[in-house]
Amino acid sequence: MKGYTSDRIRNVALVGHGGCGKTTLLEALLYDTGVISRMGRVEDKNTVSDYDKMEMEKGYSINATVVSAEYDNTMINFVDTPGYFDFVGEMKSALRAVESAIIVVDASAGIQVGTVKAWKAVYTDMPAFFLVNKMDKENVDFGKLLNEMRDRFGKIVTPFMFPIFDGEELKGFVNVVAKKAYKFTESGRTEIDVPADCADLLEEYHQMVIESVAESDETLMEKYFDGEEFTPEEISAGLRAGIKAGSLVPVMLCSALKVIGTKALLQFICDLFPTPQEHKEYVGINDNDETEIRACESSEKASAFVFKTLADPFVGKISMIKVISGSIKVGQEYYNPHAEKTEKIGKMFFMRGKSQFDTDAAEAGDIAAIAKLQFARTGDTLCDKDAPIRYPEVFFPEPSLQMAIAPKNKGDDDKLGAGLNRLMEEDPSFTVSRNAETHQTLIGGQGEIQLSILTQKLKEKFGVDVSLSPQKIPYRETIKGNSDVQGKHKKQSGGAGQYGDVHIRFSPSQEEFEFSEELFGGSVPKNYVPAVEKGLRECMEKGPLAGYKVVNVKAVLYDGSYHDVDSNEMAFKIAASLAFKKGIVEAKPILLEPVLYVEVLIPEEYMGDVMGDLNKRRGKILGMEPQNDEQKLIAEVPMSEMLTYAIDLRAMTQARGSFRSKFARYEEVPAHMAQKIIDAAKQEEA
């Protein structure tokens, strides 16, 4: 596999709803380019892109995979992305490496949730193309689907092809741009006359294309209004300009399973898809913290972006890079601004699934892989030491589901920590945190499937068997009333005794803990006051109701007594703890629960169901805000009611809803619920 200059490179992401046929499409494209002689099948676990053992077992894509193919003297780097929403991080990473994306649509299923999500992720950032797959299925209505797409995504959606059927059987297609028709044969395709019953539709669709061409340039617009015909060169230039500007979104069609229409797709990619040089400006931060723009040219200083990291069991860590400028060469050293380290390139290769093709250099615009970089991680930049630049990291959505993770076998804590760190290099879209109050390690992701896959990887790759459980709620305790108590510790035994006596007033406070003393007459020597405070602070960690941390308490030490011989710091510390336990109980203790500020983004039609559900979760609706074609619902909800909300919201809205949350404050738990929590805590402790 030879290297190509940026004008002969196309980097394309395949995105869309799960099950729309992206992996099968890639097999058909590889077959058409001669890379493979026989198409693999997902069911047979032998496709080029789904080569990971776990992907073969599950029957769906988990990782974004780079697969390169050559066609018409052009290198096409396809990045196949997972369709399941749990792996949205893989799509986010993949889109940082490409200049365009093909949104694959299942012809029989039509516009699905994943179609809309892919459109939103792609359209604002780069040229988008729709590919209607599975056109060989029964009862497919291309015209109806096209109209639905234009209604949903705008009149910029323009057909470049439409099918020719013989009854229910797909026989060929019409190229709307070239106004040519083709029928499918065993050897490929053969040009035919446009069928008479397709002539009117061809004129209608061709007119859409011509109007898009006219809108791409003022000169062409004048020519269009003057009734002049466009030349093939003007049409091609106008289409490229419209696609690049986002004012034109082509619609193509195929049957990947029967390798129908894929050759036409390859030609469209070579002729009309943007080159790396046509990508919008690459903006980074230089060594002086100033904005700097790099052009995707081999003559520029070298820079590359690490968009994905793989943990290969044989090679070790593999860093997937998109070369932004200059060229990256084996044997050279490059600076990593994030790690503030320099790394030497020892081995570099192009990838086609799991196959690797060694190369000495990768030019601007190309996608390559580097083995065994010591410091680089996903989101890092590699650049020339003399011209440092740092590109923005990949933005991953916040985790919507958090669960507690723990090793099943005692003594595996270190192995679990090491395994999670390695997996975070490969998939930075999940998070790991430690809750100091509940003493749980929490793992956060986009859903059950992602967390399940992570636990399976921990077992298979790192030998750590783990269990997932709901996270504990970090309840807290406080007081609503006042109390005035004495704490007296007196112990007499052989030798020195212990004596400490304190009188303390407890009351609510706005601060977490407030301590002061109002002693007079030397009732308690000043040197014992710190011990009293320390004893109280230690007791604050475990309240009398359910053993949760105590907050918002004011303690005033105002009297006491001591013994010249038996008093010491430990005695006064114990006396303070006795006063605390008595005083908090007498000051009307209550349980507090964390409340979250929640923003839910949903289509209008689900508003009633979601609001009703939030009310059942003891939520308070604060307001609503329109967000384009959706509604943002703002609420405050107790954390205990939100543990499985990611799963429930997905089911309630057919995966169309999303949410994010953050801690707001603590509020009193309703009395009837507080007792259940207290009983459960005591039972767990017993």
N, C-alpha and C positions, 0 to 999 in steps of 0.2 A: 504494500500500500504506500504510494508515493505521497509526498507533501504537496500541498496546493497553495497558491497565493490567495489572498482574501477575495479577489474578484471571482474566483472559481470555487468558492466555498459557500454552502448554504447550511445554516444551523436551524433545525426545525424541531419544536416540541410537539408531541402527540398528546393531547389532553381530551378530557371528556368523561362522561358518566361511566361508572363501572359496568362492564359487560357490553360496551358499544363496539368492541372489536379492534382496539388499538394494537394489541399484541399480534393478532392475526393479520391485520393490515401490514404491519412491519414485516411479517413473514412473506406476504405477497410481494412487497416492494423488493425484498432481498432476492426473491425468486426471479422477479422481472429483471433485476440488474445482474443476474448470474452469480450472485454471491453464494447461493445455495441451489442445489439441483432438485431438492424435494422439500416441500413446505412442511414445517412442523405444526403440531396442534397442541393447544393448551391442555386438552384432555389427555393427550399422549405424553405430556411433560417433556417435550423435546423442542420447544421454541428457542430461538436464539436469545431473545431478550429476557425471558423468565427462566434464567439458568440457576438461580439460587435454590438450594434444596428446599427451603421453606416455601418458596413461591410454587415450586412443583407440587409440594404436598397440599397446599391450600387451593391451588387452581386459580390464583389471581396475583396480580403484580403487587409487590410490597415496596420495591426500590425503583427509583428512576434509573434507567439503563441507557447508556450511549451505544448506538449501533451505527457504524459508518458504512456507506455504500458509494460506489462511483457510477455515474451515469452521464453521458453526453459531455465527457471531459470535465465533469464537475464532482467535487466531493460533497456528499450530503451527509451531515451528521444528524441522525435522528435521535431524539431523547424521548424514550417511551416512559410515560409517567403512570403511576397507579390511579385507578378511578375511585377507589374507596376514600371517603372524606377523612378518615382517620389519618391518612398519609398525605394530607395537604402540604405538609412540609416538604415532601419530595417534589411536588409540583412547583412550589415556591423556589426551591433550589434550581430546578431544571430551567425555569424561565429566566434565570440570571445568565444562562449560558447560550441563549439563542436570540435570533433576530425576528423570528416569526413563530406562529403556532397554528397547528391544524386542530380545530375542534371537531372531533369525530362524533357523528350523530347516528344513532340506530334508526334506520328508515322505518321500521315497524313500530318502534316505541315513541318516536318523535322527540320533542323537546322535553328533556328530563331535568331533574334537579342539578345533576352534575354538568349538564350542558350550560345552564345558566351560571353556575359557579365558575366554570371554566371561562365563559365569556367575560364575566366581571374581573377575573384575575388577569386576563390577557389584553382585552381591547384597549384599555387606557394606556398600556405600556408598549405595545408593539402591534404590527400588522397581524390580523386574524383571518383565517380561512376556514370555512365550513366544509366538511367532507361527509356527505350522506352515505353511510356504509350499509351493507346488507340489503342492497337494492334487489337481490334475487328472491327475497322473501315474498310470500303471498300477500295480496291485498295491500300492496304498497302504493300510496298516492303521492307522488313527488310534488305535483302542483299544489296540493293542499298543504303539504309540509312546508314548501317554500313560502306560501302565503303566511303561514303561522310564524315562520322565522322572521319574515319582514315586519309582521305586526309586533312581534316581541322585541326584535333587536334593531328595527329601523329600516327605512327604505334603502340604506346603504348596502344591505344584503342583496347581492346581484348574482343571478345564475350564470355560470360559465359553461354548464353542461345540462342536458336533460335526457332522460332515458327513452329508448325505443323498445316497446313491448310487442310481443306476438301473443295475444291473449294474456296469460299471467306470466309468461316466460320473458325474462330480460334478454333481448336479442342484440342490442347495441346502444349507441348514444349519439347525440348531436353535440358537436363543439360549437357553442354559441358564438364565441369570439371569431373563429375562422369560418363559421357557417358551413361546416362540413359534417357529414354523417359517417358513422363507422358501424360495421357489424362484427360480432365476435366470431372468430374461427378457432380451430384447434391450434393453429400456429400463431395466433395473436389477434389481430384485427385487420379488417379490410375496408377501404373507403368505398362508400356507396352513395348513390343519389339520396338527397334528403327526401324521406317519404312524404307523399303529398299531404297526408293527414297531420304532418308535423310542421308544414310550411308556415302556417299562421302563428303557431307558438314560437317558432324560431324567430320570426320577425318581431314579435312582441318582446322576447327576451333580448334579442340583439339590440333593440332600441334602448333597453335599459343599460346595456353595456356602453353604447355610443353616448348616451347622456352622461354617464359617469366619466367617460373620456373627455367630453366637452368641458365638464366642470373642473377638470384638473389643471386647465391652463386657459388664460384669457384669450390668447390667439386662437386656440381650438374652439373656444366658445363662440367667437365671432364667425369662424368658419362654419360652425354648426348652424348658427342662425341664418347664415347666407345660403344654407342648403347644399353646401359642398360636401363631397365624400372625403372621409379620412383615409389616408394611406395606411397600409399595414404597419409601417414604422411609427406613424403618429398614434395609431391605436395601441401598439405595444408600449410606447413611451407614456401615453396617457394613463394606461392601466397601472403601470409601475408607479407613476406619481400618485395616483389615487389610492393605491394599496398602501404606499408608504405614509401618506397623509392620514390614513384612517377613514377616508371618505368613501371607500369602496371595500366591501367584504365579499370576496368571491365564494360561490357555492359550487362544489364539485360533487361527483358521485362515483361509487364503485361497489363492487361486491368482492371484498377481500378474500373470502372463502373460495370463490371461483376465479380469482385473479382477473377480474373484469374491471376495466377503467383505471387500473393502477399505472399502466404505461403513460396514459394521458396525464395522470397526477404527477408522475416523475418529470414529464416535459414541462408542465406548468411550474413546478418547483424550480427547474433550471432557467426558465424564461422569465418568470414574473416574481418569484420570491426574492426578498431583499438580500443583498450580500452583507457581510459583517461591516463593510465600509458605510453602508446605508443605515446602520443602527443609530439611534439618537445619541447625542454626545455622551461620552463616558466622563463623568465628573468625579474627581477624587480630592483628597486633601493632601497637600505636599508637606515637606518637612517643616515649613514655617506656619503650619495650620492655615494655609491659604487655599482657596478653591483653585483647582487646576483641571483643565480639560485635555484629554488625550484623544488623538485620532487613531482609528484602527488601521495603522499603516506600519509596514515592516521597517520603514526608515526612522520611526520614532524610538525613543528609549524603551527598553523592555519593561513590560508589566503584565501580570496575569492574575486572574481571580480564582480562588479555590472555591468551587461551587458545590462540591460534594466530596465526602471522604468514605472510603470503603475499607472494611476490615477483611482482607483476603487471607484465608487460612494458610495459604502456601507462600505468597509474596509478602504478607504483612500489610501494613497500612498503605493504601493507595489514595493519592490526592488527585481528584479530577479537576483540571484547570481549563479556563477559557482564556486564551492569549488575547489580551486587549490591545497591546501595542508592541512594536519591535518583534523580537523572536526570542524564544526560550531555548537554550542549548544545553545538551548534556556536557558535563564537565565544568560548567560555569557555576559561580556562586551568585545567589540572589538574596536580597534583603527582605525580611518579613517584618514590617513596621509594627504589627500587633504584638508579636512575640519579642520584638527588638532583638532578633537573632538573624544570623546569616546561614543559609543552607546551600549545600552543593547538590546539584542535580546528578545523580548517579545512573539512574535508568529511567527512560521515558518511552512511552509507547502510545499508539492509537488503539482504541478499543472497539470491538464488535461483539457486544455481549461479553462472554468470558474469554474470547480470543484476544490475543495481544499481538501487536505488530510494532516491533522496535523502531525507533526513529532517533536521529541525532539532534533534530530541531523541530520546533513547532512555530509556525509563522502567525502573525497577527490575524485574528479571526478564527483560528482553528481551535479545536477541542482535543486535549491530550490528557494522558495520565502519567503521574510521577510516582515511583515506588519509594517507600521508606523515608519520607521526609520526617525529620525528628520533631519539629515544632509546629508545623502547619496544621491548621484545622479549618473546617468549613467556615467560609466568610473571610478568610485571611487573604492578603495580597502578597504576591511575590514581585519584586521589582529590582531594577538596576540600582546598585548601591549609590551611584553618583546622582541618581534622580529619583529619590524616594517619593512614593505616592501611596495613598491608602483609599481603596474604594469602599463604599458603604457595605456593611455586612448584610446577609440575607435576613429579611424580616419574617419571623415566624409568628403565627397567631398564638395568643396566650392559651395555655392548657385549659380545657373546659371540664376535665374530669381528673380528680386527684384521689389516689388510693394509697393506703399504707402498704409498704412492702417489707418483708422480713424473711430471712433464710429459714428453711425448715429444719436445718441441722445446726446445732449449737457450734460455735467456732467458725462459721462461714461468713461472719460479718466483713472481714477484710476482703475475702474473695468477692462478696457482693459489691462492696465499694469499688474495687478495681474493675469488675465487670461493667458496672453502670458507667464508670468514667470512660471506658473503651467504647461502649455503645453510644454515649453522648458525642463522641468524635464522629461516629457514623451518622447519627440522627440527632442533631441539636434541637429538634422540634419538641422533644420532651424535656421535662425538668426534674431535678432531684433536690429535695430540701429536707431539713431536719427541724421538727417542731420541738423546741426546748421544753414546752409545757407538757405536751402529751408523750414526749420521748419516742415519737414515731418517725421513721424515715418515709417521706411522702414522694410518690412518683406521679407526675402530671402529664397528661397527653390529651389527644383530641377525642378519644373514645375507648370503648372496651376492646375493640379489635387491636388497636395500636398497643395498648398495655399488655394484652395477651401475647402478642408477637414478641414484645420485649422480654417477657418472662420466659418464653420458650427459647429465645436466643441466649438468655443467661444460663439456662440449663444445658443447651447443646454446645455453646461455644466456650463457656467458662466453668461448666460443671457445678453451677449453683442452683439448687432446687429452692424455689421461693414460693411464698404464699402472698396473695393480695387480700386485703380486708378493708372495710370502710374506715376512713380516718376518724379518729376521736375528736370530738368537739372540745376546744379549749375553754370550757366554762370557767367562770370566776365567781368568787364570793365577796360580798361586802355587807355593810350594816346600814340600817335605816334609822336606828335609834341611838340613844346614848346609854352609857353605863359607867358606874364608878365602883371599882373592885379592888380587893387586896390580893396580892400574891405573896405567900409566905413559904419559904423553904427553910426547914430546920431539921438538921440531921446530926444526931449525937451518937458516936460510937467510940470504940477505943482509940485514943489518940486525938488528933485535931478533928473538930466537928465542922459543920457547914451551916451558915445562917445568912439569909437574905430576906428582906421584907420590903415590898413596894406597894404603893397605892397609886393606881393609874385610872385616869378618865379616858374613855373611848367615845369617839363621835365621828360622823361622816365627814369626809374631806373631798375636795376637788382634785387633790394631788393623789398619786398612787399610795404614798405613805408619808405621813407628816409626824415628826416626833419633836417634842419640846419638854422642858422641865421647869417647874415652878417651886423648887425646893427652898426651904428656909430653915435656919437654925441648925444646919448640919445633920438633918434627919437621915440623909443618905450622902456619904462622902462623894465629892465630885469625881473621884477617880473610878467609881463604880457605875457612873451614869452611862458611859459607852457600852458597858457590858449589858445594861438593861436594854439599850437600843438594839444591840446585836441580837439579844434573845428574842425581842419582838420581831425583828426583820426575818429571822430564821423561821419563826412561827407563821409568818405571812405566806410562806410557800405552800402551806397545807391548811385549808380552812376546816372548821368543825362540821359543816354540813355534809360535804361529799369529798373532801380532801383536795379541792381545787384551790388555786392561788387566791389569796385575799388582797383586795385592792381598795383604794379610796377610804382609808382609815386614818384618823388623827388620834395620836396617843399622847397624853400629857402626864408625866411623872410629877406628882406634887407632894408626896410624903412617903415615909417609910421608916425603917429602923435598921440598925446594924449592931454587930458584936465586935468588940475590939480584937478578939482572938479568932473567932470562927468565921467571920465574914471574909469573902474573897470574890473575885470576878465571876467564877463559875456559879457560886451560890446566888448571886444577883441575876445572872443570866437565867437560871432555872426558875427563880421567883418571877421574873418577867414573863416567862412562858406560861406559868400557872395563871398569872393575871390575864394573859391574852386569851387563853382557852375559856376562862370563866367570863371575861368581859365581852368577848365577841358573841357568845351565846346569849348574854343578857341584853345585847344591843340590837335585837331583832335582825338576825342575819338573813340575807336573801341570796338567791342564785342569779348570776348574770349570764347572758348568752351573747355571742358575737352576732352582729347584724351586718349583712352585706349590702352594698350599693350595687344594684344590678341594672344593666342595660340589655334589653332583648330586642334583636332586630328580626322582624317577621313580615311576611306579606300581609296585606290588609285582611284577606279572608280568614286568617287564623287569629285575629285580634281578640275576638270574644272568647275562644277556647283558652288562649294563653292567659288572659286577664282572670278568667274564672279559676284556672289552675293556680295562679299566683295567690289569689285570695285564699284558696284551700291550704296553701303553704304559709299562712299567716303573714302574707306580704302586704305592704302598703304601696298602692300605686301613686307615684308622685307626678306623673305626667306622660305626655306622648308628643313625639316630634316626627313629622314626615321626613323620610330619607329616600329621595328619588322615588322609586316605585314600591318602597317598603315603609314600614312604620317602626320607630324606635320607642319601645315601651320602657319607662324608667320607674324603678321600684326599689324598695328596701325589704329584704327578706332575711329571716333568721338563717344562719349558716346551716343549722341542723336540718333544715328543709330543702337544702340545695345540693346535697351530696350526690344524688343521681340525676340532677336536673339536665345534664348534657344528654343523657340517654333518653329521658322522658321528653325533652323538647324536640329531639330528633324524631321520635315516634309521633308526637303530637302534630308536627308540621311537615311530615314527610321529608325530613332533613332540610327543609327550606329555612328554618330558623337558626339563629346563632345568638350567643350571649357572651358577655364578659362581666366580671364582678370584681369588687375590691372591698376591703374591710371599711366599714363606716364607723361603728361604735359598739359599745356593750349596752344591753337593755335588760331589765328584770324579766326573768322567766315567769310565765303565768303559774300561779300556785299549784294548779292541778297537774301541770307538767313537771314542775320542780320536784315534787315528791317522787315521781317515777324515776327521775334522773338520780336523785339522792339514793333511792333504794337500789338502783342498778349499780351505782358506784360502790355502795357498801357490800353488795353481793359479790362484786368482782374482787374486792379487797379481801373478802373472807376466805 
